[in-house]
Amino acid sequence: QVQLVESGGGLVQAGGSLRLSCAASGSIFSINTMGWYRQAPGKQRELVAVITSGGSTNYADSVKGRFTISRDNAKNTVYLQMNSLKPEDTAVYYCNADKVVLSSGRWYSNSWGQGTQVTVSS
């Protein structure tokens, strides 16, 4: 079983910063791509940023230059540093791991965390 647990959300004023963390738990051997997605009320879930196990990154145009994704493979943790936050960044942010391989050899695809709320006030 794989669990992704997010933390770091909260309420911040426009222009402020937050750092999200997502830790994967279990007897993990490797994790392929990890990423952050978000879903605002009444909208579909959208990609924010992803990072491969080798460190290659990809960002949504709306967050380029403001958000930075990083990961610590030894800790099976992915981070999202969010700067210059805007009210339109308000959403529930979800962590995703596209393939998690356990020490047993079993693997899980497309695992999601429970989400963490980010609210940016104007």
DSSP file (Angstrom, degrees, kcal/mol; ACC not computed):
  #  RESIDUE AA STRUCTURE BP1 BP2  ACC     N-H-->O    O-->H-N    N-H-->O    O-->H-N    TCO  KAPPA ALPHA  PHI   PSI    X-CA   Y-CA   Z-CA
    1    1 A Q              0   0    0      0, 0.0     2,-0.4     0, 0.0    26,-0.2   0.000 360.0 360.0 360.0 141.0    0.0    0.0    0.0
    2    2 A V        -     0   0    0     24,-0.1     2,-0.4   100,-0.0    24,-0.2  -0.962 360.0-169.3-120.2 135.0    1.2    3.5   -0.8
    3    3 A Q  E     -A   25   0A   0     22,-1.3    22,-2.7    -2,-0.4     2,-0.5  -0.985   7.8-160.6-124.1 136.8    0.1    6.7    0.9
    4    4 A L  E     -A   24   0A   0    108,-0.4   110,-0.6    -2,-0.4     2,-0.5  -0.973  11.8-169.2-112.8 123.5    0.8   10.2   -0.2
    5    5 A V  E     -A   23   0A   0     18,-2.3    18,-2.2    -2,-0.5     2,-0.2  -0.950   3.5-160.1-120.5 116.9    0.4   12.8    2.6
    6    6 A E  E     +A   22   0A   0     -2,-0.5     2,-0.3    16,-0.2    16,-0.2  -0.576  14.9 167.7 -91.3 155.7    0.5   16.5    1.7
    7    7 A S  E     +A   21   0A   0     14,-2.1    14,-2.6    -2,-0.2   109,-0.1  -0.971  41.6  66.7-155.0 163.8    1.1   19.4    4.1
    8    8 A G        +     0   0    0     -2,-0.3    11,-0.4     1,-0.3    14,-0.0   0.382  61.1 132.0 106.2  -3.9    1.9   23.1    4.1
    9    9 A G        +     0   0    0     12,-0.1     2,-0.3     9,-0.1    -1,-0.3  -0.174  23.6 117.7 -72.5 174.5   -1.4   24.6    2.8
   10   10 A G  E     -d  118   0B   0    107,-1.0   109,-2.8   106,-0.1     2,-0.5  -0.988  60.8 -48.8 161.2-165.8   -3.1   27.5    4.4
   11   11 A L  E     +d  119   0B   0     -2,-0.3     2,-0.3   107,-0.2   109,-0.2  -0.881  52.9 164.4-105.6 131.0   -4.3   31.1    4.0
   12   12 A V  E     -d  120   0B   0    107,-2.5   109,-2.4    -2,-0.5     2,-0.1  -0.985  35.1-110.5-144.4 151.9   -1.9   33.7    2.7
   13   13 A Q  E >   -d  121   0B   0     -2,-0.3     3,-2.2   107,-0.2    72,-0.2  -0.463  51.5 -81.4 -79.0 155.8   -2.2   37.2    1.3
   14   14 A A  T 3  S+     0   0    0    107,-2.4    72,-0.2     1,-0.3    -1,-0.1  -0.296 120.4  29.7 -55.7 137.6   -1.6   37.9   -2.4
   15   15 A G  T 3  S+     0   0    0     70,-3.2    69,-0.6     1,-0.3    -1,-0.3   0.259  99.7 115.1  92.4 -11.3    2.1   38.3   -3.0
   16   16 A G    <   -     0   0    0     -3,-2.2    69,-2.3    69,-0.2     2,-0.3  -0.084  58.1-121.5 -83.6-174.4    2.9   35.9   -0.2
   17   17 A S        -     0   0    0     66,-0.2     2,-0.3    67,-0.2    66,-0.2  -0.931  20.8-179.6-132.2 152.1    4.6   32.5   -0.3
   18   18 A L  E     - B   0  82A   0     64,-2.1    64,-3.3    -2,-0.3     2,-0.5  -0.978  15.7-146.9-143.3 153.9    3.8   28.9    0.8
   19   19 A R  E     - B   0  81A   0    -11,-0.4     2,-0.3    -2,-0.3    62,-0.2  -0.978  13.5-160.2-125.3 119.8    5.7   25.7    0.6
   20   20 A L  E     - B   0  80A   0     60,-2.7    60,-2.2    -2,-0.5     2,-0.3  -0.730   5.5-165.7 -95.9 146.2    3.8   22.4    0.1
   21   21 A S  E     -AB   7  79A   0    -14,-2.6   -14,-2.1    -2,-0.3     2,-0.4  -0.958   7.2-170.6-128.0 149.9    5.3   19.0    0.9
   22   22 A C  E     -AB   6  78A   0     56,-1.9    56,-2.3    -2,-0.3     2,-0.5  -0.933   6.3-168.0-142.6 117.0    4.2   15.5   -0.1
   23   23 A A  E     -AB   5  77A   0    -18,-2.2   -18,-2.3    -2,-0.4     2,-0.5  -0.895  11.4-146.7-109.2 131.9    5.7   12.5    1.5
   24   24 A A  E     -A    4   0A   0     52,-2.6     2,-0.3    -2,-0.5   -20,-0.2  -0.826  18.8-160.2 -94.9 131.4    5.1    9.0    0.1
   25   25 A S  E     +A    3   0A   0    -22,-2.7   -22,-1.3    -2,-0.5     2,-0.2  -0.793  40.2  66.3-114.0 156.5    5.1    6.3    2.8
   26   26 A G  S    S-     0   0    0     -2,-0.3     2,-2.0   -24,-0.2   -24,-0.1  -0.657  98.3 -48.1 126.2 176.1    5.6    2.5    2.5
   27   27 A S  S    S-     0   0    0    -26,-0.2    76,-3.1    -2,-0.2     2,-0.4  -0.556  75.0-177.2 -82.5  77.6    8.4    0.1    1.6
   28   28 A I  E     +E  102   0B   0     -2,-2.0    74,-0.3    74,-0.3     3,-0.1  -0.620  29.0 176.7 -90.0 131.4    9.3    2.1   -1.5
   29   29 A F  E    S-     0   0B   0     72,-3.5     2,-0.3     1,-0.4    73,-0.2   0.826  71.0 -17.2 -93.2 -44.3   12.0    1.1   -4.0
   30   30 A S  E     -E  101   0B   0     71,-1.9    71,-3.0    46,-0.0     2,-0.4  -0.993  48.7-150.5-159.2 157.4   11.4    3.9   -6.5
   31   31 A I  E     -E  100   0B   0     -2,-0.3    69,-0.2    69,-0.2     3,-0.1  -0.999  12.3-158.0-131.4 131.5    9.0    6.5   -7.7
   32   32 A N        -     0   0    0     67,-2.5     2,-0.3    -2,-0.4    -1,-0.2   0.667  65.8  -4.3 -76.6-120.3    8.8    7.7  -11.3
   33   33 A T        -     0   0    0     19,-0.1    65,-2.7    20,-0.1    66,-0.4  -0.555  65.0-168.6 -78.9 137.0    7.3   11.1  -12.0
   34   34 A M  E     +GF  51  97B   0     17,-2.6    17,-3.0    -2,-0.3     2,-0.3  -0.904  15.2 163.2-118.8 152.6    5.8   13.1   -9.1
   35   35 A G  E     -GF  50  96B   0     61,-2.5    61,-2.5    -2,-0.3     2,-0.4  -0.972  33.9-116.9-160.2 173.0    3.7   16.2   -9.4
   36   36 A W  E     +GF  49  95B   0     13,-3.2    12,-2.8    -2,-0.3    13,-1.7  -0.970  26.5 177.8-121.2 136.4    1.3   18.7   -8.1
   37   37 A Y  E     -GF  47  94B   0     57,-2.8    57,-3.2    -2,-0.4     2,-0.3  -0.868  10.2-155.1-127.4 162.8   -2.2   19.3   -9.4
   38   38 A R  E     -GF  46  93B   0      8,-2.5     8,-2.9    -2,-0.3     2,-0.4  -0.988   8.0-161.1-142.6 154.5   -4.9   21.7   -8.3
   39   39 A Q  E     - F   0  92B   0     53,-2.2    53,-2.2    -2,-0.3     6,-0.2  -0.951   8.1-162.8-138.3 116.2   -8.6   22.0   -8.4
   40   40 A A    >   -     0   0    0      4,-0.4     3,-2.3    -2,-0.4    51,-0.1  -0.582  45.9 -75.3 -89.9 158.4  -10.5   25.2   -7.8
   41   41 A P  T 3  S+     0   0    0      0, 0.0    -1,-0.1     0, 0.0     3,-0.1  -0.289 118.9   6.7 -55.8 130.3  -14.3   25.2   -7.0
   42   42 A G  T 3  S+     0   0    0      1,-0.3     2,-0.3    -3,-0.1    -2,-0.0   0.521 113.7 100.1  76.8   4.9  -16.3   24.5  -10.1
   43   43 A K  S <  S-     0   0    0     -3,-2.3    -1,-0.3     1,-0.0     2,-0.1  -0.806  75.1-103.0-121.7 162.8  -13.2   23.7  -12.2
   44   44 A Q        -     0   0    0     -2,-0.3    -4,-0.4     1,-0.1     2,-0.2  -0.452  46.5 -92.2 -79.2 155.7  -11.5   20.6  -13.4
   45   45 A R        -     0   0    0     -6,-0.2     2,-0.3    -2,-0.1    -6,-0.2  -0.463  51.1-167.1 -65.5 137.4   -8.3   19.4  -11.8
   46   46 A E  E     -G   38   0B   0     -8,-2.9    -8,-2.5    -2,-0.2     2,-0.2  -0.935  24.1-102.6-131.9 152.6   -5.3   20.8  -13.6
   47   47 A L  E     +G   37   0B   0     -2,-0.3   -10,-0.2   -10,-0.2     3,-0.1  -0.497  32.1 173.9 -71.3 137.6   -1.6   20.2  -13.7
   48   48 A V  E     -     0   0B   0    -12,-2.8    12,-2.5     1,-0.4     2,-0.3   0.764  64.0 -27.8-105.1 -54.7    0.6   22.6  -11.8
   49   49 A A  E     -GH  36  59B   0    -13,-1.7   -13,-3.2    10,-0.2    -1,-0.4  -0.974  52.5-162.7-162.8 148.9    4.1   21.1  -12.0
   50   50 A V  E     -GH  35  58B   0      8,-2.2     8,-1.8    -2,-0.3     2,-0.4  -0.951   2.1-165.0-134.3 157.0    5.7   17.7  -12.4
   51   51 A I  E     -GH  34  57B   0    -17,-3.0   -17,-2.6    -2,-0.3     6,-0.2  -0.989  14.1-138.3-144.3 132.5    9.2   16.4  -11.8
   52   52 A T    >   -     0   0    0      4,-2.5     3,-1.4    -2,-0.4   -19,-0.1  -0.289  35.2-101.3 -81.6 171.9   10.8   13.1  -13.0
   53   53 A S  T 3  S+     0   0    0      1,-0.3    20,-0.1     2,-0.1    -1,-0.1   0.766 125.4  54.4 -64.4 -23.4   13.1   11.0  -10.9
   54   54 A G  T 3  S-     0   0    0      2,-0.1    -1,-0.3     0, 0.0   -21,-0.0   0.519 123.7-103.5 -88.3  -5.5   16.0   12.5  -12.8
   55   55 A G    <   +     0   0    0     -3,-1.4     2,-0.2     1,-0.3    -2,-0.1   0.467  68.7 146.3 101.1   2.4   14.9   16.0  -11.9
   56   56 A S        -     0   0    0      1,-0.0    -4,-2.5    -5,-0.0    -1,-0.3  -0.530  31.6-159.3 -72.4 140.3   13.4   17.2  -15.2
   57   57 A T  E     -H   51   0B   0     -6,-0.2     2,-0.3    -2,-0.2    -6,-0.2  -0.823  19.3-171.1-124.5 158.8   10.5   19.6  -14.6
   58   58 A N  E     -H   50   0B   0     -8,-1.8    -8,-2.2    -2,-0.3     2,-0.3  -0.982  11.8-166.7-147.2 138.7    7.5   20.9  -16.4
   59   59 A Y  E     -H   49   0B   0     -2,-0.3   -10,-0.2   -10,-0.2     2,-0.2  -0.906  27.5-108.5-127.6 151.4    5.2   23.7  -15.3
   60   60 A A    >>  -     0   0    0    -12,-2.5     3,-1.6    -2,-0.3     4,-1.0  -0.522  36.8-119.3 -67.5 145.8    1.8   25.1  -16.2
   61   61 A D  T 34 S+     0   0    0      1,-0.3     3,-0.5     2,-0.2    -1,-0.1   0.847 110.8  63.7 -57.4 -33.6    2.2   28.4  -18.0
   62   62 A S  T 34 S+     0   0    0      1,-0.2    -1,-0.3     3,-0.0   -14,-0.0   0.671 111.3  34.6 -68.6 -16.4    0.2   30.1  -15.2
   63   63 A V  T X> S+     0   0    0     -3,-1.6     3,-2.3   -15,-0.2     4,-2.3   0.468  82.4 127.0-116.8  -4.3    2.8   29.3  -12.6
   64   64 A K  T 3< S+     0   0    0     -4,-1.0     4,-0.1    -3,-0.5    -3,-0.0  -0.304  80.9  15.8 -58.0 133.9    6.0   29.6  -14.5
   65   65 A G  T 34 S+     0   0    0      2,-0.4    -1,-0.3     1,-0.1     3,-0.1   0.266 126.1  59.0  86.4 -12.0    8.5   31.9  -12.8
   66   66 A R  T <4 S+     0   0    0     -3,-2.3    17,-2.0     1,-0.2     2,-0.3   0.705  98.4  51.4-115.8 -35.0    6.5   31.8   -9.6
   67   67 A F  E  <  -C   82   0A   0     -4,-2.3    -2,-0.4    15,-0.2     2,-0.4  -0.804  59.7-165.4-108.9 147.6    6.4   28.2   -8.5
   68   68 A T  E     -C   81   0A   0     13,-2.4    13,-3.0    -2,-0.3     2,-0.4  -0.989   4.9-157.9-133.5 125.9    9.3   25.7   -8.1
   69   69 A I  E     +C   80   0A   0     -2,-0.4     2,-0.3    11,-0.2    11,-0.2  -0.819  21.2 161.0-100.3 142.0    8.9   22.0   -7.8
   70   70 A S  E     -C   79   0A   0      9,-1.7     9,-3.3    -2,-0.4     2,-0.3  -0.946  17.7-154.5-149.3 168.3   11.7   19.8   -6.3
   71   71 A R  E     -C   78   0A   0     -2,-0.3     2,-0.6     7,-0.3     7,-0.2  -0.994  16.2-146.2-148.9 154.2   12.1   16.4   -4.8
   72   72 A D  E >>> -C   77   0A   0      5,-3.0     5,-1.8    -2,-0.3     3,-0.9  -0.926  14.2-169.2-119.1 101.6   14.2   14.5   -2.4
   73   73 A N  G >45S+     0   0    0     -2,-0.6     3,-0.5     1,-0.3    -1,-0.1   0.827  85.4  58.7 -64.3 -31.6   14.4   10.9   -3.7
   74   74 A A  G 345S+     0   0    0      1,-0.2    -1,-0.3    -3,-0.1    -2,-0.0   0.816 115.3  36.2 -66.5 -29.0   16.0    9.6   -0.5
   75   75 A K  G <45S-     0   0    0     -3,-0.9   -51,-0.3     2,-0.2    -1,-0.2   0.388 104.2-128.1-102.2   1.0   12.9   10.9    1.5
   76   76 A N  T <<5 +     0   0    0     -4,-0.7   -52,-2.6    -3,-0.5     2,-0.4   0.905  65.3 136.5  51.2  44.6   10.4   10.0   -1.2
   77   77 A T  E   < -BC  23  72A   0     -5,-1.8    -5,-3.0   -54,-0.2     2,-0.4  -0.954  41.7-162.3-128.3 140.0    9.1   13.6   -0.9
   78   78 A V  E     -BC  22  71A   0    -56,-2.3   -56,-1.9    -2,-0.4     2,-0.3  -0.940  12.0-160.0-119.8 146.0    8.2   16.2   -3.4
   79   79 A Y  E     -BC  21  70A   0     -9,-3.3    -9,-1.7    -2,-0.4     2,-0.4  -0.856  11.6-159.0-123.8 156.1    7.9   19.9   -2.7
   80   80 A L  E     -BC  20  69A   0    -60,-2.2   -60,-2.7    -2,-0.3     2,-0.6  -0.894   7.6-162.3-136.5 108.0    6.2   22.9   -4.3
   81   81 A Q  E     -BC  19  68A   0    -13,-3.0   -13,-2.4    -2,-0.4     2,-0.6  -0.806  11.8-166.1 -88.6 120.4    7.6   26.4   -3.4
   82   82 A M  E     +BC  18  67A   0    -64,-3.3   -64,-2.1    -2,-0.6     2,-0.3  -0.933  11.2 173.2-115.7 115.5    4.9   28.9   -4.3
   83   83 A N        +     0   0    0    -17,-2.0   -66,-0.2    -2,-0.6   -67,-0.2  -0.751  59.5  23.6-115.5 164.2    5.9   32.6   -4.5
   84   84 A S  S    S-     0   0    0    -69,-0.6    -1,-0.2    -2,-0.3   -67,-0.2   0.904  84.8-160.3  49.5  48.5    4.1   35.7   -5.6
   85   85 A L        -     0   0    0    -69,-2.3   -70,-3.2    -3,-0.2   -69,-0.2  -0.262   7.6-158.5 -65.6 146.0    0.8   34.0   -4.9
   86   86 A K    >   -     0   0    0    -72,-0.2     3,-2.3   -71,-0.1     4,-0.3  -0.848  31.6-110.4-120.8 156.6   -2.4   35.3   -6.6
   87   87 A P  G >  S+     0   0    0      0, 0.0     3,-1.8     0, 0.0    33,-0.4   0.840 117.2  63.8 -55.1 -32.2   -6.0   34.9   -5.6
   88   88 A E  G 3  S+     0   0    0      1,-0.3   -48,-0.0   -48,-0.0    -3,-0.0   0.558  88.6  69.2 -72.4  -5.3   -6.5   32.7   -8.7
   89   89 A D  G <  S+     0   0    0     -3,-2.3    -1,-0.3    31,-0.0     2,-0.2   0.519  71.0 120.9 -83.7  -6.3   -4.0   30.2   -7.2
   90   90 A T    <   +     0   0    0     -3,-1.8     2,-0.3    -4,-0.3    29,-0.2  -0.409  40.7 105.9 -61.3 124.9   -6.7   29.4   -4.6
   91   91 A A  E    S- I   0 118B   0     27,-2.0    27,-2.7    -2,-0.2     2,-0.6  -0.969  76.1 -79.3-178.2 171.7   -7.5   25.7   -4.9
   92   92 A V  E     -FI  39 117B   0    -53,-2.2   -53,-2.2    -2,-0.3     2,-0.5  -0.877  47.9-146.2 -89.5 127.0   -7.1   22.3   -3.3
   93   93 A Y  E     -FI  38 116B   0     23,-3.1    23,-2.1    -2,-0.6     2,-0.4  -0.833  13.8-164.2-101.6 129.7   -3.6   21.1   -4.2
   94   94 A Y  E     -F   37   0B   0    -57,-3.2   -57,-2.8    -2,-0.5     2,-0.3  -0.907  11.8-139.6-117.3 139.8   -3.1   17.4   -4.8
   95   95 A C  E     -F   36   0B   0     -2,-0.4    18,-2.0   -59,-0.2     2,-0.4  -0.733  22.5-169.0 -92.6 144.6    0.1   15.4   -4.9
   96   96 A N  E     -FJ  35 112B   0    -61,-2.5   -61,-2.5    -2,-0.3     2,-0.4  -0.993  17.5-168.4-137.5 143.2    0.5   12.6   -7.5
   97   97 A A  E     -FJ  34 111B   0     14,-2.1    14,-2.6    -2,-0.4   -63,-0.2  -0.988   9.9-159.4-127.5 122.0    2.9    9.8   -8.1
   98   98 A D  E    S+     0   0B   0    -65,-2.7    12,-1.7    -2,-0.4     2,-0.3   0.817  78.2   8.4 -79.1 -27.6    2.6    8.1  -11.5
   99   99 A K  E     - J   0 109B   0    -66,-0.4   -67,-2.5    10,-0.3     2,-0.5  -0.867  62.7-174.0-153.4 118.5    4.3    4.9  -10.7
  100  100 A V  E     -EJ  31 108B   0      8,-3.0     8,-2.5    -2,-0.3     2,-0.5  -0.959   9.4-160.8-114.2 121.9    5.5    3.7   -7.2
  101  101 A V  E     -EJ  30 107B   0    -71,-3.0   -72,-3.5    -2,-0.5   -71,-1.9  -0.894  10.8-148.3-104.6 125.9    7.5    0.5   -7.1
  102  102 A L  E >   -E   28   0B   0      4,-3.5     3,-1.8    -2,-0.5   -74,-0.3  -0.431  28.3-107.9 -87.6 165.2    7.7   -1.2   -3.7
  103  103 A S  T 3  S+     0   0    0    -76,-3.1   -75,-0.1     1,-0.3    -1,-0.1   0.779 119.7  61.7 -61.4 -26.5   10.6   -3.2   -2.3
  104  104 A S  T 3  S-     0   0    0    -77,-0.4    -1,-0.3     2,-0.1     3,-0.1   0.619 119.8-109.9 -74.1 -12.6    8.5   -6.3   -2.8
  105  105 A G  S <  S+     0   0    0     -3,-1.8    -2,-0.1     1,-0.4     2,-0.1   0.175  79.2 128.6  99.5 -16.6    8.3   -5.6   -6.6
  106  106 A R        -     0   0    0     -5,-0.1    -4,-3.5     1,-0.0    -1,-0.4  -0.423  41.6-161.4 -69.0 148.2    4.7   -4.7   -6.5
  107  107 A W  E     -J  101   0B   0     -6,-0.2     2,-0.4    -3,-0.1    -6,-0.2  -0.963  12.6-153.8-136.6 155.0    3.9   -1.4   -8.1
  108  108 A Y  E     -J  100   0B   0     -8,-2.5    -8,-3.0    -2,-0.3     2,-0.4  -0.970  11.8-149.6-126.4 137.7    1.1    1.1   -8.0
  109  109 A S  E     +J   99   0B   0     -2,-0.4   -10,-0.3   -10,-0.2   -11,-0.2  -0.838  68.4   5.3-110.1 148.1    0.1    3.6  -10.7
  110  110 A N  E    S-     0   0B   0    -12,-1.7     2,-0.3    -2,-0.4   -12,-0.2   0.925  74.3-177.4  53.6  60.7   -1.4    7.0  -10.5
  111  111 A S  E     -J   97   0B   0    -14,-2.6   -14,-2.1    -3,-0.2     2,-0.3  -0.696   5.5-160.8 -90.6 142.4   -1.5    7.5   -6.7
  112  112 A W  E     -J   96   0B   0     -2,-0.3  -108,-0.4   -16,-0.2   -16,-0.2  -0.919  11.5-133.7-125.0 148.0   -3.0   10.6   -5.2
  113  113 A G        -     0   0    0    -18,-2.0  -108,-0.2    -2,-0.3     3,-0.1  -0.302  35.2-103.6 -83.5 179.5   -2.8   12.4   -1.9
  114  114 A Q        -     0   0    0   -110,-0.6  -109,-0.1     1,-0.1   -20,-0.1   0.627  63.0-113.8 -84.0 -13.5   -5.9   13.7    0.0
  115  115 A G        -     0   0    0      1,-0.1     2,-0.4   -20,-0.0   -21,-0.2   0.114  18.4-128.4  97.1 149.0   -5.3   17.3   -1.0
  116  116 A T  E     - I   0  93B   0    -23,-2.1   -23,-3.1  -109,-0.1     2,-0.3  -1.000  23.5-120.9-135.7 135.7   -4.4   20.4    0.9
  117  117 A Q  E     - I   0  92B   0     -2,-0.4  -107,-1.0   -25,-0.2     2,-0.5  -0.566  23.1-171.7 -81.5 132.1   -6.2   23.7    0.7
  118  118 A V  E     -dI  10  91B   0    -27,-2.7   -27,-2.0    -2,-0.3     2,-0.5  -0.991   5.4-176.3-120.3 123.2   -4.4   26.8   -0.4
  119  119 A T  E     -d   11   0B   0   -109,-2.8  -107,-2.5    -2,-0.5     2,-0.6  -0.981   6.7-167.3-124.3 124.6   -6.3   30.1   -0.1
  120  120 A V  E     -d   12   0B   0     -2,-0.5     2,-0.3   -33,-0.4  -107,-0.2  -0.946  10.8-153.9-114.3 118.1   -4.9   33.4   -1.4
  121  121 A S  E      d   13   0B   0   -109,-2.4  -107,-2.4    -2,-0.6    -2,-0.0  -0.642 360.0 360.0 -92.3 148.2   -6.7   36.5   -0.3
  122  122 A S              0   0    0     -2,-0.3    -1,-0.1  -109,-0.2  -109,-0.1   0.450 360.0 360.0 -89.9 360.0   -6.6   39.8   -2.2
